Amino acid sequence: MSKIDANPRPVISPIDSKKIIGTVYEATAENATQAVTQAVAAQNLWTNTSIEERIECLERAADLFEKNLPTLIALLCLEGGKQIVDCVA
């Protein structure tokens, strides 16, 4: 992938302006073009993947989401400043 903007910006929690919860790097137009090209190539690969392999892949992804649900919910709360119940929904 080509070079990303060298000027990272902090992501500040909307509920605590003193808390940095991440970093954002701005993508260039070239980055976006390259990402779309790679997505198209991945779609072709996915189309040619057997249904059994697709099922296994999606089940592994679902298992990882479930395994990491507390971390994901915490990140959603921090990033969006929302209540846990809203993030779960």
FITIDREN-319580 format. One line per 4 residues: for each residue y, z, x of C-alpha. Coordinates in steps of 0.5 Angstrom, whole numbers, always signed. Example, Ala and Ser with C-alpha at 12.3 -4.5 7.8 and 13.67 -1.06 7.14 Angstrom:
# residues 2
-9:+16:+25  -2:+14:+27 $
# end
This chain:
# residues 89
+0:+0:+0  +7:-1:+2  +12:+4:+4  +14:+8:-1 $
+22:+11:-1  +23:+16:+5  +27:+20:+1  +23:+25:-3 $
+26:+29:-9  +23:+36:-11  +21:+37:-18  +24:+43:-21 $
+21:+47:-27  +25:+47:-33  +23:+54:-35  +25:+57:-28 $
+30:+53:-24  +29:+56:-17  +21:+54:-18  +19:+47:-14 $
+13:+45:-17  +12:+38:-14  +15:+32:-10  +17:+25:-13 $
+17:+19:-9  +20:+13:-12  +16:+7:-12  +19:+0:-10 $
+19:-6:-14  +14:-8:-8  +10:-2:-10  +9:-3:-17 $
+7:-11:-16  +2:-8:-11  -1:-3:-16  -1:-8:-22 $
-5:-13:-17  -10:-7:-16  -11:-5:-23  -12:-13:-25 $
-18:-13:-19  -20:-6:-22  -21:-9:-29  -25:-15:-26 $
-30:-10:-23  -30:-5:-29  -32:-11:-33  -38:-13:-29 $
-40:-6:-28  -46:-4:-32  -45:+0:-39  -50:+5:-36 $
-46:+6:-30  -39:+6:-34  -42:+12:-38  -44:+16:-32 $
-37:+15:-29  -33:+17:-36  -38:+23:-36  -37:+25:-29 $
-29:+24:-31  -30:+29:-37  -34:+34:-33  -28:+34:-28 $
-23:+35:-33  -27:+41:-37  -28:+44:-30  -21:+44:-28 $
-18:+45:-35  -14:+52:-33  -11:+48:-27  -9:+42:-31 $
-6:+46:-37  -2:+51:-32  +1:+44:-29  +3:+42:-36 $
+6:+48:-37  +10:+48:-31  +12:+41:-31  +14:+41:-39 $
+16:+48:-40  +12:+48:-46  +7:+54:-48  +0:+54:-47 $
-2:+52:-54  +2:+46:-54  -1:+44:-47  -8:+45:-50 $
-6:+41:-56 $
# end
